[in-house]
Amino acid sequence: MGRLGPGELILLLAIALVIFGPSKLPELGKSLGRTVNEFKKFSNDLKVDVSLDENKPTKTDKKEDKNSSKEKLDFTGSNQADEHIEL
Protein backbone atom coordinates (compact mmCIF):
# COMPACT_ATOMS: atom_id res chain seq x y z
CA MET A 1 0.00 0.00 0.00
CA GLY A 2 1.78 3.06 -1.25
CA ARG A 3 0.74 6.62 -1.76
CA LEU A 4 -2.01 7.61 -4.15
CA GLY A 5 -0.82 8.46 -7.62
CA PRO A 6 -2.32 11.04 -9.97
CA GLY A 7 -4.55 8.46 -11.65
CA GLU A 8 -6.08 7.34 -8.37
CA LEU A 9 -6.68 10.94 -7.28
CA ILE A 10 -8.50 11.75 -10.53
CA LEU A 11 -10.64 8.64 -10.12
CA LEU A 12 -11.51 9.57 -6.52
CA LEU A 13 -12.42 13.13 -7.55
CA ALA A 14 -14.65 11.82 -10.35
CA ILE A 15 -16.44 9.45 -7.95
CA ALA A 16 -16.88 12.24 -5.38
CA LEU A 17 -18.25 14.54 -8.12
CA VAL A 18 -20.80 11.92 -9.15
CA ILE A 19 -21.85 11.13 -5.56
CA PHE A 20 -22.00 14.65 -4.09
CA GLY A 21 -22.55 16.80 -7.17
CA PRO A 22 -20.77 19.96 -8.25
CA SER A 23 -22.52 22.21 -5.69
CA LYS A 24 -21.58 20.20 -2.58
CA LEU A 25 -18.00 19.35 -3.55
CA PRO A 26 -16.48 22.80 -2.69
CA GLU A 27 -18.27 22.78 0.68
CA LEU A 28 -16.90 19.33 1.46
CA GLY A 29 -13.39 20.40 0.47
CA LYS A 30 -13.60 23.49 2.68
CA SER A 31 -14.83 21.50 5.69
CA LEU A 32 -12.16 18.86 5.12
CA GLY A 33 -9.48 21.58 4.99
CA ARG A 34 -10.74 23.13 8.22
CA THR A 35 -10.75 19.74 9.93
CA VAL A 36 -7.18 19.00 8.86
CA ASN A 37 -6.09 22.50 9.98
CA GLU A 38 -7.69 22.06 13.42
CA PHE A 39 -6.09 18.64 13.79
CA LYS A 40 -2.64 20.06 12.98
CA LYS A 41 -3.15 22.93 15.43
CA PHE A 42 -4.24 20.51 18.17
CA SER A 43 -1.26 18.21 17.58
CA ASN A 44 1.17 21.16 17.66
CA ASP A 45 -0.38 22.44 20.91
CA LEU A 46 -0.11 18.96 22.37
CA LYS A 47 3.58 18.77 21.44
CA VAL A 48 4.21 22.12 23.14
CA ASP A 49 2.34 21.01 26.28
CA VAL A 50 4.27 17.76 26.46
CA SER A 51 7.61 19.51 26.02
CA LEU A 52 6.71 22.02 28.76
CA ASP A 53 5.68 19.19 31.11
CA GLU A 54 8.97 17.39 30.53
CA ASN A 55 10.90 20.47 31.67
CA LYS A 56 8.96 20.85 34.95
CA PRO A 57 10.50 19.14 37.99
CA THR A 58 8.31 16.44 39.46
CA LYS A 59 7.56 15.90 43.14
CA THR A 60 10.17 13.16 43.37
CA ASP A 61 12.75 15.45 41.78
CA LYS A 62 11.97 18.10 44.40
CA LYS A 63 12.34 15.53 47.21
CA GLU A 64 15.67 14.38 45.80
CA ASP A 65 16.85 17.99 45.61
CA LYS A 66 15.92 18.52 49.27
CA ASN A 67 17.71 15.32 50.30
CA SER A 68 20.83 16.26 48.37
CA SER A 69 20.86 19.71 50.00
CA LYS A 70 20.59 18.05 53.44
CA GLU A 71 23.50 15.81 52.57
CA LYS A 72 25.52 18.83 51.56
CA LEU A 73 24.71 20.46 54.89
CA ASP A 74 25.76 17.33 56.80
CA PHE A 75 29.21 17.38 55.21
CA THR A 76 30.31 20.80 56.46
CA GLY A 77 33.88 19.77 57.11
CA SER A 78 33.52 18.31 60.59
CA ASN A 79 34.76 14.78 60.75
CA GLN A 80 32.22 12.85 62.83
CA ALA A 81 34.28 9.67 62.64
CA ASP A 82 37.02 11.29 64.77
CA GLU A 83 34.55 12.06 67.56
CA HIS A 84 33.72 8.39 68.10
CA ILE A 85 37.30 7.17 68.41
CA GLU A 86 38.28 6.39 72.00
CA LEU A 87 41.91 6.33 72.96
N, C-alpha and C positions, 0 to 999 in steps of 0.2 A: 504494500500500500504506500504509494508515493504521493507526491503533491499533484494537485489538479493541473493539467495542461490547458492550453488555450482551447482545444477542441471540446474538452469536458466542460469548461466554463461557458462556452457558447451554447452547448446543449442544455446546461442547467438554466441559463437565462431564457432560452426559448421555452422550456417547460414552465418556468415561473411566469412568463408572459402569457402563455395559454391558460394556466390555472387562475392567475390573479387578474389578468387584464391589464391594459396599458394605463388605466387611471389609478389603480392600487399599487402598482409596482414602485413608483417613486416614494410613496408613503412608507412602504415596507423597507425600502433602502434607507430612508431617513431614520426610521425607528431602529433598524439594525445598527446603523452607524452610531446613534446615541447610546445604544446598549453596550456596544464595544468600547466606546469612549468612557462610559461610567465604570465598566469593568476594569479598564486600564488605570483609571484614577484611583479606584478602590485598592487595586493591587499595589500601586505605588505608595499610597498612604499606609497600607499594611506593612510594606517593607520599611518605611521610615519609623513606624511605631516599634517594630521588632528591633531595629538597630538602636533605637533610643533605650529600649528595655534592656538590651544586652550591656549597655554602658552604665546602667544604674547598679550600685552595689546592693546585694541582697542582704537579708537579715543575718545569714550565716557569715557573710563577708564582714559585716559590721562587728559581729561577736569575735571573729578571728582578729580583727584589728584591735579591739579592746584587749584581748588576751595578749597579743604581741606587745602592746604598749605596757601592760602590767609586767611582762617579762623583762622589758627594757628597764623598768623602774626597779625591779628586783636586783638587777646586776649593776649597781651603782658604783662598784669598785671595792666594796667591802667584801672581804673573803670570809664567808661564814664557816668554811671548813676549818680555818685556823682557830675559831672560837671553841670548837668541840674537842680539840686535842688536849689531853691531859698529860702533864709531864710528871 
